[in-house]
């Protein structure tokens, strides 16, 4: 900002230029309103008066420097804060830089007219032009830096709020806590969320192909990540995840997505090959309480324990097929690749071991017991 001191305008010229500052500032603001659509309504009324004063202050500071007058403060700091304020008012960097370009042109027209009228020599006018545009470029750069810094700060804050919302959702926080977290994050709650569990390294790349309102975390234990996908079309979501090591939980009301996440975690612990938890509901039900399932198997299949291991295994396979096919011998034989007579013989053995095989309670226990292979 100190290059303006290279000019050293005389006091008469500076006084003449300063007298025209108000008019010049008004012309700058009017030109910006006319030529930059984003400012068409922003610079009217009270806001317009504020900007006019800011333009007069910046140009006045420049004239002080050009006239060799020591000044307090730094116009660059004010320009930096202006850039930050433009983000808060919702205007883009392009709009801000356009305003500076228009402002520089109009400001120079006013300053040049005043300088010529004050008798500034032609060579000094040329230097005056160079330094004027250099000064405005520096202000523009300071504003651009403020704009970028504010965007970065807001982006980081927004990202932190979204991540905290995702953590609250996974923790099963209350609806009141979740609504407050969603409001802080500026996130519109959907009807449902679907949890997708996948390796942490795949979380961000997968996120880029999904609904932009998807919440993502990539720092879960065991190097895992999770995506919380809003109002997902399940078939489409599974196609989008093709080629990724993903486990897709069920869709749940958005405040209850922790249940979807918990199911995906449990499915992953059962098998690395599970993708869609909806295709594995029986296994998930029977594995919900591993100890209870083990106790059920031990009690329900106790009559088989006295038999040789090979015989017990064959009878258990036969029992499973018989239960699944509701006693239809031909279908059981086809499933086991044996003769129907073999099925008849084995079922005779099973009826001796399980005298109450026809009772509903016994059938229920045995169906659950043989629903999954022994662990």
HELIX and SHEET records of a PDB file:
HELIX    1   1 UNK A    2  UNK A    6  5                                   5    
HELIX    2   2 UNK A   11  UNK A   19  1                                   9    
HELIX    3   3 UNK A   21  UNK A   35  1                                  15    
HELIX    4   4 UNK A   37  UNK A   39  5                                   3    
HELIX    5   5 UNK A   45  UNK A   66  1                                  22    
HELIX    6   6 UNK A   75  UNK A   88  1                                  14    
HELIX    7   7 UNK A   93  UNK A  117  1                                  25    
HELIX    8   8 UNK A  122  UNK A  170  1                                  49    
HELIX    9   9 UNK A  175  UNK A  185  1                                  11    
HELIX   10  10 UNK A  200  UNK A  207  1                                   8    
HELIX   11  11 UNK A  221  UNK A  223  5                                   3    
HELIX   12  12 UNK A  234  UNK A  240  1                                   7    
HELIX   13  13 UNK A  254  UNK A  256  5                                   3    
HELIX   14  14 UNK A  257  UNK A  270  1                                  14    
HELIX   15  15 UNK A  277  UNK A  280  5                                   4    
HELIX   16  16 UNK A  281  UNK A  286  1                                   6    
HELIX   17  17 UNK A  290  UNK A  300  1                                  11    
HELIX   18  18 UNK A  302  UNK A  304  5                                   3    
HELIX   19  19 UNK A  309  UNK A  324  1                                  16    
HELIX   20  20 UNK A  329  UNK A  336  1                                   8    
HELIX   21  21 UNK A  340  UNK A  353  1                                  14    
HELIX   22  22 UNK A  360  UNK A  369  1                                  10    
SHEET    1   A 4 UNK A 215  UNK A 220  0                                        
SHEET    2   A 4 UNK A 224  UNK A 230 -1                                        
SHEET    3   A 4 UNK A 192  UNK A 199 -1                                        
SHEET    4   A 4 UNK A 246  UNK A 253 -1                                        
END                                                                             
